[in-house]
Amino acid sequence: MRFVRQLIICLVLLVAGLGLWLKFVPGAGATLAAIGVSHPLIDAIAAKPAGEAAAGAGERRQGGGQRSVVVEPSGVAVINDRLNAIGNGEAIRSVTVTPSATGNLTEVLVRSGDRVEEGQVIARLDSDEQTIAAEQARLTRDSAQEKVTRYRNLGSAAAVTAVEVRDAEIALQTAELALRTAELDLKRREVIAPLSGIVGIIPVNPGDYVTTSTAIASVDDRSEILVDFWVPERFSNKIAVGQPVTATAIAEPGKTLAGAIHAIDNRVDQASRTLRVRARIENPEDRLRGGMSFSVTMTFDGDRYPAVNPLAIQWSADGSFVWRVVDGRSEKVPVHIVQRNPDKVLVDAGLSEGDEVVMEGVQQLRDGGAVRIAGRDQDNGAAARPQGFKAAEATP
């Protein structure tokens, strides 16, 4: 009984599969007839799909046998019109102050963050020895001055010779030079700010022994900030001194700063193929500091290229191309892809803005074949298609 039941199930499945094959596979009835299998029921099942296929063929014949293609007007896009780079900022003038002489530091007159003016004393070294030397040189100068005055008075009375008067004048000049030297040595015991700006952290304390290479303080003039950044070499002939730039400090992302190109390096770095450029940014509110990072943006005229739909790009043994519809004829236009984007492809080709480029149904086109823009005069067909697209029919 179990074997009989399995046999019945297999026969039912076989008959069902045969029926489905006859119903959905065109020419199945003819295949059975060719091998000598024929039955009125089989012929009836096989005839229905054939009739439907014939009806569909009749409908296609009534439609004229034409297949629609979709075209989209080509556009124009601009590339290389904007440059974004990350740069490092520094004060327009910055100096590390060192003493002009060696000795023990006696006092520091400024603190970190103070604003100093050019020529202001910010620290002093011990100067007792230089003070004594300056006083001694001053006394020697005064003595020589009195001697010259006395000799000149006596010279008029012929009490001294002209040679003695001349020797006294030379001694006076020597004393004056010695006094100037002593005063200069005394002045060098003071550490002077060479420019106006903000004092940084002071690394020394009173009592430290310092030399001419010891850093006393750093002073930055932050009235303007210089931003160094690097640009690709293809922009090297598009950048000029004075060209405007915009920048955003990474520390203040919501504030846009205006500036201009301050300097351009004279050569391209061979390792990175980039050119060093320096921009100048005003800092009237003193919110920017040296060492900050900036995002710098520059705009250019850019390069204009035709833009087509990515589906319009075709390939052959000669390279990439697109189909363009001109005066009812399909035309094969070779293209060179410049930039590929998700929504459009920029190409270097002989296309103008507004040219009708085929994006679907390119299989039936041939170079110079007749193309009729279908649906242009049919409102229903135009309403059914997406906006910005046109349907065309290629005449075989």
C-alpha positions in Angstrom: 0.0 0.0 0.0 2.8 2.4 0.8 4.4 1.8 -2.6 1.1 2.4 -4.4 0.5 5.7 -2.5 4.0 7.0 -3.5 3.4 6.0 -7.1 0.1 7.9 -7.2 1.8 11.0 -5.8 4.5 10.8 -8.4 2.0 10.5 -11.2 0.0 13.5 -9.9 3.2 15.7 -9.7 4.2 14.5 -13.2 0.9 15.5 -14.7 0.9 18.9 -12.9 4.4 19.6 -14.2 3.5 18.6 -17.7 0.5 20.9 -17.6 2.5 23.9 -16.3 5.1 23.2 -19.0 2.5 23.2 -21.7 0.9 26.3 -20.4 3.9 28.6 -19.9 6.6 27.3 -22.3 6.0 28.4 -25.9 6.3 25.6 -28.4 5.8 22.8 -25.8 2.8 21.4 -27.8 4.8 21.3 -31.0 7.6 19.5 -29.2 5.2 16.8 -28.0 3.7 16.5 -31.5 7.2 16.1 -33.0 7.8 13.1 -30.9 4.4 11.6 -31.6 2.6 12.5 -28.5 -0.8 14.1 -29.2 -4.0 14.5 -27.2 -7.0 16.9 -27.5 -6.5 18.1 -24.0 -2.8 18.7 -24.5 -3.5 20.6 -27.8 -6.1 22.8 -26.0 -3.6 23.7 -23.2 -0.7 24.4 -25.6 -2.9 26.5 -27.9 -3.8 29.1 -25.3 -0.3 30.5 -24.8 0.3 30.4 -28.5 -2.8 32.4 -29.0 -1.8 34.9 -26.4 1.6 35.2 -28.0 0.0 35.8 -31.4 -2.3 38.4 -29.9 0.7 40.2 -28.3 2.5 40.1 -31.6 -0.6 41.6 -33.2 -0.7 44.3 -30.7 3.0 45.1 -31.3 2.3 45.2 -35.0 -0.5 47.6 -34.4 1.8 49.8 -32.4 4.1 50.1 -35.4 7.0 47.9 -34.1 8.9 50.9 -32.6 10.8 50.8 -29.3 11.1 53.9 -27.2 14.3 55.4 -25.9 14.8 58.0 -23.2 16.9 61.1 -23.7 18.0 63.8 -21.3 19.4 67.3 -22.2 23.1 67.6 -21.4 24.1 70.2 -18.9 27.3 72.1 -18.0 29.2 71.6 -14.7 32.2 73.5 -13.3 35.1 71.8 -11.6 38.3 73.1 -10.0 36.5 76.2 -9.0 37.1 75.8 -5.3 40.1 74.9 -3.1 39.9 73.8 0.5 43.1 73.3 2.5 44.2 73.1 6.1 46.8 75.6 7.2 48.8 76.6 10.3 48.6 80.1 11.7 51.3 82.2 13.2 51.6 85.8 14.3 52.6 88.3 11.7 55.7 89.2 13.8 57.1 87.0 16.5 60.4 87.2 18.4 62.2 85.4 21.2 63.8 88.0 23.4 67.4 87.3 24.6 69.7 89.5 26.6 72.6 91.3 25.0 75.0 90.5 27.9 75.6 87.7 30.4 74.9 88.0 34.1 72.5 87.4 36.9 68.9 88.3 36.3 67.8 90.8 39.0 64.2 91.5 38.0 61.5 90.6 35.5 59.1 93.6 34.9 56.4 91.8 32.9 54.1 88.8 33.2 52.8 86.3 30.8 49.9 87.7 28.8 51.0 91.4 29.2 51.0 93.7 26.2 54.3 95.5 25.8 55.4 98.3 23.5 58.4 98.5 21.3 61.4 99.6 23.4 59.9 98.7 26.8 62.2 97.2 29.4 61.0 93.7 30.3 63.9 92.5 32.5 67.2 93.7 34.0 70.5 92.1 34.8 72.9 93.0 37.6 74.6 96.3 36.6 76.7 97.5 39.6 80.0 97.1 37.7 78.7 98.8 34.6 77.2 101.7 36.7 80.6 102.4 38.3 82.4 102.2 35.0 79.9 104.7 33.5 80.4 107.1 36.4 84.1 106.9 36.1 84.0 107.5 32.4 81.7 110.5 33.0 84.2 112.0 35.5 87.1 111.5 33.0 85.1 113.2 30.3 84.2 116.2 32.6 87.9 116.6 33.6 89.0 116.5 29.9 86.3 119.1 29.1 87.6 121.5 31.8 91.2 121.0 30.6 90.2 121.9 27.1 88.3 125.0 28.2 91.3 126.1 30.3 93.8 125.6 27.6 91.7 127.5 25.1 91.6 130.4 27.4 95.4 130.3 28.0 96.0 129.8 24.4 94.5 133.2 23.6 97.0 134.7 26.1 99.9 132.7 24.5 100.4 130.8 27.7 100.1 127.4 26.1 100.9 126.3 22.6 98.5 125.2 20.0 99.9 121.6 20.2 98.9 121.4 23.9 95.4 122.7 23.1 95.1 120.0 20.4 96.2 117.3 22.7 93.6 118.3 25.3 90.9 118.2 22.6 91.9 114.7 21.6 91.9 113.6 25.2 88.4 115.0 25.5 87.2 113.1 22.5 88.7 109.9 23.9 86.9 110.4 27.2 83.6 111.0 25.4 84.0 107.7 23.5 84.8 105.9 26.7 81.7 107.3 28.3 79.6 106.2 25.4 81.0 102.7 25.7 80.3 102.6 29.4 76.8 103.8 29.0 76.2 101.2 26.2 77.4 98.5 28.5 75.1 99.7 31.2 72.2 99.9 28.8 72.8 96.3 27.7 72.0 95.2 31.2 68.4 95.9 30.4 66.3 93.5 28.2 64.3 95.5 25.8 61.1 94.4 23.8 62.1 94.7 20.1 58.4 95.0 19.0 54.9 95.6 20.3 52.9 92.6 21.2 51.8 90.0 23.8 54.3 88.4 26.1 54.2 84.6 26.3 55.2 82.4 29.2 58.4 83.6 30.8 60.8 80.6 31.4 63.3 82.4 33.7 63.2 83.9 37.3 65.1 86.6 39.1 68.4 85.2 40.2 69.0 83.0 37.2 72.3 83.3 35.4 71.6 84.0 31.8 73.7 84.3 28.6 73.1 85.9 25.3 71.4 82.7 24.1 69.0 82.4 27.0 65.3 83.0 26.1 63.8 85.6 28.4 60.3 85.8 26.8 58.5 85.5 23.5 56.6 88.4 22.1 53.9 88.0 19.4 52.3 90.7 17.3 48.9 89.2 16.7 47.3 92.1 15.0 47.4 89.9 11.9 47.7 86.2 11.5 49.7 84.5 8.7 48.3 81.1 7.6 50.6 78.7 5.7 48.9 76.1 3.6 49.8 73.9 0.7 47.9 73.6 -2.6 48.2 71.1 -5.5 50.5 72.2 -8.3 47.6 72.5 -10.8 46.5 75.6 -8.9 50.0 77.2 -9.1 49.2 79.4 -12.1 45.8 80.5 -10.7 47.0 82.0 -7.4 48.3 85.5 -7.1 49.4 87.8 -4.2 46.4 89.8 -3.0 43.8 87.3 -4.1 41.0 87.1 -1.5 40.6 84.0 0.7 38.2 83.0 3.5 39.2 81.0 6.5 37.7 79.4 9.5 39.5 78.6 12.7 39.1 75.1 13.8 38.6 76.5 17.3 35.8 78.7 16.1 34.0 76.7 13.4 31.0 79.1 13.1 33.0 82.3 12.3 34.2 83.1 8.8 37.4 85.2 8.5 38.4 87.3 5.5 41.9 87.6 4.3 44.2 87.7 1.2 47.2 85.9 -0.2 50.3 87.4 1.4 53.1 85.4 -0.2 53.7 82.5 -2.6 56.7 80.2 -2.6 58.9 80.2 -5.6 58.9 76.4 -6.2 56.8 73.3 -6.0 57.7 70.7 -3.5 58.9 67.6 -5.5 57.9 65.1 -2.8 54.3 66.1 -2.3 53.8 68.0 -5.6 52.3 70.9 -3.7 53.0 74.7 -3.5 53.4 76.6 -0.2 51.1 79.6 0.0 50.8 82.1 2.9 47.6 84.1 3.6 47.2 87.1 5.8 44.1 87.4 8.1 43.1 90.4 10.2 42.8 89.9 13.9 41.3 93.1 15.3 39.6 91.4 18.3 42.8 89.4 19.2 40.8 86.1 19.2 43.3 84.3 17.1 46.7 83.0 18.2 49.8 81.6 16.6 49.8 77.9 16.1 46.1 77.6 15.4 44.8 75.5 12.6 42.6 77.0 9.9 40.4 75.7 7.1 41.2 77.9 4.1 38.9 78.3 1.1 39.7 79.9 -2.3 37.4 80.2 -5.3 38.4 80.3 -9.0 36.6 80.6 -12.3 37.0 76.8 -12.7 36.9 74.6 -15.8 33.5 74.0 -17.5 32.7 70.6 -18.9 29.5 69.0 -20.4 27.6 66.9 -17.9 25.5 63.8 -18.9 23.6 61.2 -17.1 25.7 58.2 -16.0 23.4 55.8 -17.9 24.2 57.6 -21.2 27.9 56.5 -21.1 28.5 53.6 -23.5 31.7 51.7 -24.3 33.2 50.3 -27.5 36.6 49.1 -28.7 37.4 52.8 -29.4 36.6 54.0 -25.9 33.6 55.7 -24.3 30.9 57.5 -26.2 27.3 58.8 -26.0 24.4 58.9 -28.4 23.1 62.4 -29.3 19.9 63.1 -31.3 20.4 65.8 -33.9 17.8 66.7 -36.5 16.0 63.4 -36.1 19.2 61.4 -36.5 21.2 59.5 -33.9 24.9 60.6 -33.7 27.7 58.8 -31.9 29.8 61.3 -29.9 33.2 60.1 -28.5 33.7 61.3 -24.9 36.6 61.4 -22.4 35.4 61.0 -18.8 36.8 63.9 -16.6 35.0 63.3 -13.4 32.4 60.7 -12.4 29.7 61.6 -9.8 26.7 59.6 -8.6 24.2 61.9 -10.4 26.2 63.1 -13.4 29.4 62.5 -15.4 31.6 65.3 -16.6 33.1 64.6 -20.0 35.4 66.3 -22.4 33.4 66.0 -25.7 31.9 68.0 -28.5 28.6 68.5 -26.6 26.7 71.7 -26.0 24.4 72.5 -23.2 20.9 71.3 -24.0 21.9 68.5 -26.5 19.6 65.6 -26.3 21.6 62.6 -25.1 20.1 59.1 -25.1 20.2 57.4 -21.7 17.9 54.4 -22.2 17.3 52.2 -25.2 20.6 52.6 -26.8 20.8 49.0 -28.0 18.8 49.7 -31.2 20.6 52.9 -32.2 23.1 53.2 -35.0 25.2 56.1 -36.2 23.1 58.2 -38.5 19.9 56.2 -38.0 16.6 58.0 -38.1 15.2 59.0 -34.7 11.8 60.4 -34.1 11.1 62.2 -30.8 7.9 60.4 -29.7 5.4 61.9 -27.4 6.5 65.4 -27.9 3.1 66.3 -29.2 1.2 63.8 -27.0 0.3 65.3 -23.7 -0.6 62.0 -22.2 2.7 60.5 -23.0 4.6 63.6 -21.7 2.7 63.6 -18.4 3.5 59.9 -17.8 7.3 60.5 -18.1 9.5 61.9 -15.4 10.1 65.6 -15.6 13.3 66.5 -17.5 13.3 63.4 -19.7 12.0 62.9 -23.3 11.1 59.7 -25.0 12.3 59.0 -28.5 11.6 56.2 -30.9 14.3 54.8 -33.2 13.1 53.7 -36.6 14.8 50.4 -37.5 
